[in-house]
Amino acid sequence: MQTLWSTNVMSSLPSRIYAVVDHPRWVERLGGAGLRFIELYLRDLPEEEIRAQALLAQELAARFNVSLALNRYWQTAIELGYEWLHLGPEDLETADLDAIRTAGIRFGISTHTHEELQTALACKPDYVSFGPVWSTQLRGVPLTGRGLEKLAEWRGLCGNVPLVAIGGITVPRLAECLEAGADTVAVMSDFIGHQDPEGQVRRWLDAVSRETAPT
């Protein structure tokens, strides 16, 4: 199947699958099953617990050759020497992007609106994410899907900046995301909410191989 991926764009991202997880144990399980790009998404924890979990995740990522991103906590990412950082629009109000760059950390930014995208692109991120593509939930809060047409619009607006699609993405929906122009797809519930996460990793890897095979 022909896709809209740019080889130059994709060269700056570790993988076409980007797992988002809420505990370090998932780095071990999913990384051990073959995933190579994982984001640790922590919320509602004391500062010391965030640091402890971020450190454990980093140790597990090194063991399983995983490129690891930390969500939001840019100071912890700098302190621990993280490779990647993911920021939301609200994080840009306080994040020191110069310090993040000086530390050699690559970062991505979530976007949901045109205004957020414009702000994100002005920060010269290493990627932007768009979503939710399909309706989903985050921490129990329903989120309405924006659709594939919006994803394709974002692809055009992002230029050469890599685009990560997120929100309600499952294996059968992978091809549609790629055809709309996503460079990578971010997946959370389809891994950590699955009864067989390791088997699901294999299904995702097989699907990516099929969709990216030369035609």
C-alpha positions as CSV (number, residue, x, y, z in Angstrom):
1,M,0.0,0.0,0.0
2,Q,1.3,3.4,-0.9
3,T,1.5,5.9,2.0
4,L,2.2,9.6,2.3
5,W,5.2,9.1,4.6
6,S,8.3,11.2,3.9
7,T,11.6,9.3,4.4
8,N,13.2,12.6,5.6
9,V,10.5,13.2,8.1
10,M,10.5,9.7,9.5
11,S,14.3,9.7,10.0
12,S,13.8,11.8,13.1
13,L,11.4,9.5,14.9
14,P,12.4,6.2,16.4
15,S,9.4,4.2,15.3
16,R,6.1,4.3,13.5
17,I,4.4,3.1,16.7
18,Y,4.4,5.3,19.8
19,A,3.0,3.7,22.9
20,V,1.7,5.8,25.8
21,V,1.8,4.1,29.2
22,D,0.9,5.1,32.7
23,H,3.5,3.0,34.7
24,P,7.1,1.8,34.2
25,R,6.1,-1.8,34.2
26,W,4.6,-1.3,30.7
27,V,8.1,-0.2,29.4
28,E,9.3,-3.7,30.4
29,R,6.3,-5.5,29.0
30,L,5.9,-3.7,25.8
31,G,9.6,-3.0,25.2
32,G,10.3,-6.7,25.9
33,A,7.7,-7.6,23.2
34,G,9.4,-5.4,20.6
35,L,8.1,-1.8,20.9
36,R,10.9,0.8,20.5
37,F,9.2,4.2,21.2
38,I,7.3,4.6,24.5
39,E,6.0,7.6,26.4
40,L,5.6,7.6,30.2
41,Y,2.4,9.5,31.1
42,L,2.2,10.1,34.9
43,R,-0.4,12.2,36.7
44,D,-1.6,12.9,40.3
45,L,1.6,11.6,42.0
46,P,3.9,13.3,44.5
47,E,7.0,14.8,43.0
48,E,9.3,12.2,44.5
49,E,7.1,9.3,43.1
50,I,7.2,10.9,39.7
51,R,11.0,11.0,39.8
52,A,11.2,7.4,41.1
53,Q,8.9,6.1,38.4
54,A,10.6,8.1,35.7
55,L,14.0,6.8,36.8
56,L,12.7,3.1,36.8
57,A,11.2,3.6,33.4
58,Q,14.5,4.9,32.1
59,E,16.4,1.9,33.5
60,L,14.0,-0.5,31.8
61,A,14.1,1.4,28.5
62,A,17.9,1.1,28.5
63,R,17.5,-2.7,29.1
64,F,15.1,-3.2,26.2
65,N,16.5,-0.6,23.8
66,V,13.5,1.6,24.0
67,S,13.5,5.3,23.1
68,L,11.7,6.8,26.1
69,A,9.7,10.0,26.3
70,L,8.5,11.6,29.5
71,N,5.2,13.5,29.5
72,R,5.1,17.0,30.9
73,Y,7.8,16.9,33.6
74,W,10.5,18.7,31.7
75,Q,12.7,19.4,34.8
76,T,12.7,15.7,35.7
77,A,13.5,14.9,32.1
78,I,16.5,17.2,32.2
79,E,17.7,15.9,35.5
80,L,17.5,12.3,34.5
81,G,18.8,12.8,31.0
82,Y,15.7,11.7,29.0
83,E,16.0,11.4,25.3
84,W,12.4,12.6,24.5
85,L,9.8,14.8,26.2
86,H,6.2,15.4,25.3
87,L,4.4,18.6,26.2
88,G,0.8,19.7,26.1
89,P,-0.2,23.2,25.1
90,E,-0.6,24.2,28.7
91,D,2.9,23.0,29.5
92,L,4.3,25.6,27.1
93,E,3.4,28.3,29.5
94,T,6.1,27.2,32.0
95,A,8.5,24.9,30.1
96,D,12.0,26.3,29.4
97,L,12.5,25.2,25.8
98,D,16.0,26.6,25.7
99,A,17.0,24.5,28.7
100,I,15.3,21.5,27.2
101,R,17.2,21.9,23.9
102,T,20.5,22.6,25.7
103,A,20.1,19.3,27.5
104,G,19.8,17.6,24.2
105,I,16.2,16.5,24.7
106,R,14.0,16.2,21.6
107,F,10.4,17.2,22.2
108,G,6.9,16.9,20.8
109,I,3.8,19.0,21.4
110,S,0.1,18.0,21.5
111,T,-2.2,20.1,19.3
112,H,-6.0,20.1,18.9
113,T,-6.8,23.5,17.4
114,H,-5.3,25.6,14.7
115,E,-4.1,28.1,17.3
116,E,-2.4,25.4,19.3
117,L,-0.7,24.1,16.1
118,Q,0.5,27.6,15.2
119,T,2.0,28.0,18.7
120,A,3.5,24.6,18.6
121,L,5.2,25.0,15.2
122,A,6.7,28.3,16.4
123,C,8.5,26.3,19.1
124,K,10.2,24.3,16.4
125,P,9.4,20.9,17.9
126,D,10.7,17.5,16.8
127,Y,7.2,16.4,16.1
128,V,3.6,17.5,16.8
129,S,0.7,15.2,17.7
130,F,-2.9,15.6,16.6
131,G,-6.0,14.1,18.0
132,P,-8.1,12.5,19.0
133,V,-8.7,11.2,15.6
134,W,-11.4,8.9,16.8
135,S,-13.6,9.4,19.9
136,T,-11.9,8.0,23.0
137,Q,-11.5,8.6,26.7
138,L,-8.6,10.0,28.7
139,R,-8.6,9.3,32.5
140,G,-12.4,8.8,32.2
141,V,-13.1,12.0,30.3
142,P,-14.8,11.5,26.9
143,L,-13.1,13.1,24.0
144,T,-14.8,13.6,20.6
145,G,-12.9,12.4,17.5
146,R,-11.7,15.1,15.1
147,G,-11.6,12.7,12.1
148,L,-9.3,11.7,9.3
149,E,-10.0,14.8,7.2
150,K,-8.6,17.0,10.0
151,L,-5.6,14.7,10.3
152,A,-4.9,15.2,6.6
153,E,-5.3,18.9,7.0
154,W,-2.7,18.9,9.8
155,R,-0.3,17.0,7.6
156,G,-0.4,19.8,5.1
157,L,0.0,22.5,7.8
158,C,2.9,20.7,9.5
159,G,5.2,20.9,6.5
160,N,8.3,18.8,7.2
161,V,7.6,18.4,11.0
162,P,6.7,14.8,11.8
163,L,3.0,14.2,12.6
164,V,1.9,11.8,15.3
165,A,-1.8,10.7,15.2
166,I,-3.4,9.8,18.5
167,G,-6.9,8.9,19.8
168,G,-8.9,5.8,19.4
169,I,-6.4,4.2,17.0
170,T,-6.6,0.4,16.6
171,V,-4.8,-2.0,14.3
172,P,-7.7,-1.9,11.7
173,R,-7.5,1.9,11.7
174,L,-3.7,2.1,11.1
175,A,-3.8,2.2,7.3
176,E,-6.3,5.1,7.3
177,C,-4.1,7.1,9.6
178,L,-1.1,6.5,7.4
179,E,-3.0,7.3,4.2
180,A,-4.1,10.6,5.8
181,G,-0.5,11.5,6.3
182,A,0.5,10.5,9.8
183,D,4.1,9.6,10.2
184,T,3.6,7.7,13.5
185,V,0.6,6.6,15.4
186,A,0.3,6.8,19.2
187,V,-1.5,4.1,21.0
188,M,-2.5,3.8,24.7
189,S,-5.6,1.8,25.5
190,D,-5.1,-0.8,22.7
191,F,-1.9,-1.8,24.6
192,I,-2.4,-1.2,28.3
193,G,-6.2,-2.1,28.1
194,H,-5.7,-5.3,26.1
195,Q,-5.9,-8.7,27.7
196,D,-2.8,-9.8,25.8
197,P,-0.6,-6.7,25.5
198,E,2.5,-8.6,24.3
199,G,0.5,-10.3,21.6
200,Q,-1.0,-7.0,20.7
201,V,2.5,-5.6,20.2
202,R,3.2,-8.4,17.7
203,R,-0.1,-7.7,15.9
204,W,0.8,-4.0,15.6
205,L,4.3,-4.7,14.4
206,D,3.0,-7.1,11.8
207,A,0.5,-4.5,10.6
208,V,3.1,-1.8,10.3
209,S,5.3,-4.2,8.3
210,R,2.4,-4.9,5.9
211,E,1.5,-1.3,5.5
212,T,5.1,-0.1,4.8
213,A,6.1,-3.0,2.6
214,P,7.2,-1.8,-0.9
215,T,4.5,-2.2,-3.6
